[in-house]
Amino acid sequence: MDIALGLSDRITVMCDGRVVASGTPENIENNPLVREIYLGTNI
């Protein structure tokens, strides 16, 4: 995830075939749903 955040201007995150978030790396990194899905936590 760190690589994608560092290389991208915009990121779209998908889960189970649907878009759950889209935005800047900062928005994605701080999105509670993305954190829960990919990191196992919403801290």
C-alpha positions as a printed NumPy array, in Angstrom:
array([[  0.   ,   0.   ,   0.   ],
       [  2.871,   2.395,   0.757],
       [  4.167,   1.986,  -2.798],
       [  0.776,   2.793,  -4.356],
       [  0.32 ,   5.799,  -2.084],
       [  3.786,   7.097,  -2.914],
       [  3.53 ,   6.725,  -6.687],
       [ -0.043,   7.818,  -7.372],
       [ -1.839,  11.12 ,  -7.779],
       [ -5.279,   9.495,  -7.55 ],
       [ -6.288,   6.088,  -6.243],
       [ -9.462,   4.045,  -6.614],
       [-10.001,   1.261,  -4.09 ],
       [-12.222,  -1.683,  -4.911],
       [-13.586,  -4.468,  -2.721],
       [-15.718,  -7.354,  -3.943],
       [-15.964,  -5.796,  -7.405],
       [-17.205,  -2.372,  -6.362],
       [-15.544,   0.974,  -5.768],
       [-15.403,   1.776,  -2.066],
       [-13.222,   4.905,  -2.231],
       [-11.546,   7.196,  -4.725],
       [ -9.331,  10.206,  -4.181],
       [ -5.868,  11.476,  -3.399],
       [ -3.383,   9.228,  -1.613],
       [ -3.923,  11.244,   1.571],
       [ -7.711,  10.762,   1.371],
       [ -7.306,   7.04 ,   0.787],
       [ -4.757,   6.599,   3.56 ],
       [ -7.086,   8.302,   6.06 ],
       [-10.308,   6.615,   4.884],
       [-11.636,   4.422,   7.738],
       [-13.306,   1.903,   5.394],
       [-10.143,   1.445,   3.324],
       [ -8.087,   1.011,   6.499],
       [-10.501,  -1.611,   7.798],
       [-10.607,  -3.541,   4.502],
       [ -6.884,  -3.512,   3.688],
       [ -5.187,  -3.105,   7.03 ],
       [ -7.67 ,  -4.846,   9.307],
       [ -8.219,  -1.775,  11.457],
       [-10.099,   1.494,  11.352],
       [ -7.808,   3.261,  13.839]])
